[in-house]
Amino acid sequence: MYVVEMNNVSVYIGSRQILNKVTLKIPYNTVFVIMGPSGSGKTTLLRVINRLIDLVEGARIEGSVKVLGFDALKSDPYELRKHIGMVFQVPNPFPHLTIYENVAIAAKINGIAKSGKELDDVVKWALEKAMLWDEVRGRLHDHPHQLSGGQRQRLCLARALAMKPRLLLLDEPTANIDPVNARKLEEAIVSLKDEITVVMVTHSPHQAARVADYVAVLYDGRVVEQGPAQQLFLRPSTEVAQKLLRGEM
């Protein structure tokens, strides 16, 4: 049983093919990293998993996708997304809500907690998991613009966690933040896998080596190599993977 199973998945946007017969199996309770050069289809792959691809005009999908046991392409996307958290490349906390409210709203919408101590506990738990609690515990009623970019990204992670997802998608979550916050985010990601399966897109082979249990390499819309991270980093079998690991792509 896998959290995500893709079989021969192709994605077209208009006449342009973005993914080409992608087959992937992502085990539960792992950090599964997707690597590849820009334009290889990494973000599109994440959007297929949580059905955000539906929002792309002219998008068409072929093949089969199972997510958390659901037929993802036939399920109600809103029901599917209740089980899937996502953090995007650019931090996007809700600017009009406080730090507390940014996290609490996800718990409320997903029916995890409504108010009072129950909600307080979920907010604290999510901020602790995102390694942000100690930095904001005395300023929960501040707004996100008072945080650094890296703190805002960890707030977005806390917001995603507060909905208690079974699957967490991360689209280059450290691309636009400083190294110190990036490392804290990586620590948080690794600590989560006992509770949540994490699928993460990254450009950085060094980051992938630090956090990944499994890696898939995407190139020109195809999976050219996949397997346990240690094996792939020690003995990459394709030229694409070798170039990626040398930082040549």
N, C-alpha and C positions, 0 to 999 in steps of 0.2 A: 504494500500500500504506500502510495506516494502522495505528498501534499499537492504537487502539480505534475500532471502528465500531459505532455504535448506530443502529438503524433502527426508528422507530415504537415505542419502548420505553415501555410503561405499567407502573406498579407499583401494586399494591393491597395494603393491609394490612387484612385483614377487608373491610369494606365501604367503606373510605376510600381514595380515589385519591391517591397521592403524586406520581407522575410521569405525565405525559399526552403520549403520542406524541412522545417525545424522540428527535431525530435529531442525531447528533454524529459528526464525524470528527476524530480527534486525530492529527496528524502525528508521526512519529518525531523524536526528538532536539529536542524543543521544551519550553518551559514553558507549559502550557495551563492557564489560570486559569478557574475557575467562580465567578461572582459571583451574588449575589441576596440578597434580604432573608431574615430568619429564617423557617423554615417553607416555603421554596420548593422543597425537595427535593434540596439540594446533597449532603448526607451520604448520602442514599439512593442517589444516582447513583454515588457512589464505591463503595458497598456492592454495587451491581449488578456493577461492573467486577471486583471480587475475590471475588464470590459470598458475602460476609459477609451478604448479604440472606437467605441460606438459614437463618441463625440467628434470624431474626425470625419469631415465631409468626404464622401467618395470612398470610404474604407470598405474593403471586402476581405473576408477570411475564409480560407479553405483548410480542411483537416479537422482534427478533434482536440479538444482541450478539456481536461478534467482538473478541477481545483477543489480540494477538500472533499473529494468524492462527488461533487456536483458536475454535471455536464455544463461547463461554463458558458458555452455558446448558446445554450437553450434555456438556461436559468434566468430568473428575474435578476437583472444586474444590481438592483438596489438591495435585494436580499443577499447576493453574493458579497457585495462590498461591506456589509455589516461585519463580515469575518476577516476583512483585509484592510490593514492600515497602510498608509503610504506617506513617505517623506520625499519631497522633491528637491531638485538641485539648488534652487534659490529659496532661502528661508521665507516662509509665507504665513507667519502668525496673523491672527485677526487683529488689525491695528486698533480697532475701537473697543476691544475687550481687554481686561486686565490679564496679568499672567495667570492668576487663578482661574478666571473665566475661560481663557483659551483652552485650558486642560479640562475644566469641568464640562464644557459644552459637549465634548465628544462623549463623555460618560453619560450625560443626560440623553443625548440623541439616540445612543445605542441601548438605552435602558439598563445601564450598568448600575447607576445610582441616581437618585433624584435630588436629594438635599441633605442638609445637616451633617452629622458626623460621618455617615456612610459616604457622602460625596467628598468630604474633607479627606477621608482615608484613601480614596481612589486617587485624588489629586496628588496627595503626598507620595503614594506608591509610584505613580507614573513619573513624577519629578525625580524621585530617588533612582528609579531605573534608568532615567535619562542623565543621571549624574549631575543634576542641576539643583536639587533641593537645598543643599548647603549654601548655595550662592544666592538663592532667592527667598528663602524661608521667611525673612523679615520684610520682604517687599512684594508680597503676592498681589497687592492692590495697585502696583505700578503697571504701566502699559509697556508693551514689548519694545517700543522705540527707545526705552531707557536701558535696554540690554545690548550687549555686543552682538555682532553678526553670528558668532559661534554659539552664544547663549540662545539667540533666537532660533537657531537650527535645532538645538537640543530641546527647546520648548516645543517645536514642531514634532519632535520625536515623542515627547511626553504626551502631547495631544493625541498622537496616533495610538500610543499605548493605552491611554485612558479608555478607549473603546473596547479594550480587552480582545484584540484581534487574535486569530489563530495563525495568521500569515502576515508578515510585514515586508513591504516592498520599499526599497531605498534606491533612488535614482541619483547616483553620484552625490551623496549627502554631504561630503566634505569638500566639494569642488570649490566652494566660494567662502570658505572659512579658514581661520588661521590654524597653524600646526598644533597649537596647544589644545584648542577646542576639537580639532580633528581627532587627536589621540583619545580625548575623553569620549567622543562619540564612538570610536572604534572599541574602546573598553566596554561601553554600554552594549554595543551590538553583540560582542562575544558573550557577555553575561546573560543575554536574553534567550539564547538558543535552547536552554532547558525548558522554557515555557512557550516559545514562539519560534516558528520557522522563519528565517530571514533570507530574502532574495535581494541581493545588492548588486547594482551596476557600479563599476569603477573603471577609471582609466589607468589607475596606478597599480602596477604589478607588486610594488612593495606593500601597499595597503592590502591587496588581495592575499599576499603571503602571510600577513599578520592576522587576518580575521577568518579566512575561508577554510571550510571543511571540504567543499567541492568547488570546482571551477568549470565553467563552459566558456570557450573562446568563440566569439562570433566574428565572421568576416564576410562582408558583402551579402549579408542576410542569411548566411548559412552557419550552422555549428560545425566548425572544422576540427574541434577537439574538446573532449570533456572527460572528467574523472576526478578522483581524489586529489585535493590540492597538492599534497606533498609529492605525489607521483608526477603530476603535471609540471610542477616547478623544478623538480630534479631531473626529469627526463621528458621534456616536451617532444612530441613526435612529429609535429608539423612545423614548416618554416614560418607560418604566421605566428604561432605561439612562441617560437624561438625569438622572432623579431620583437614581439610585444614585451617579452621578458627582458630583452636587451635595451628596451626603450627606443626602438627604431621605428615605431609606428604610432 
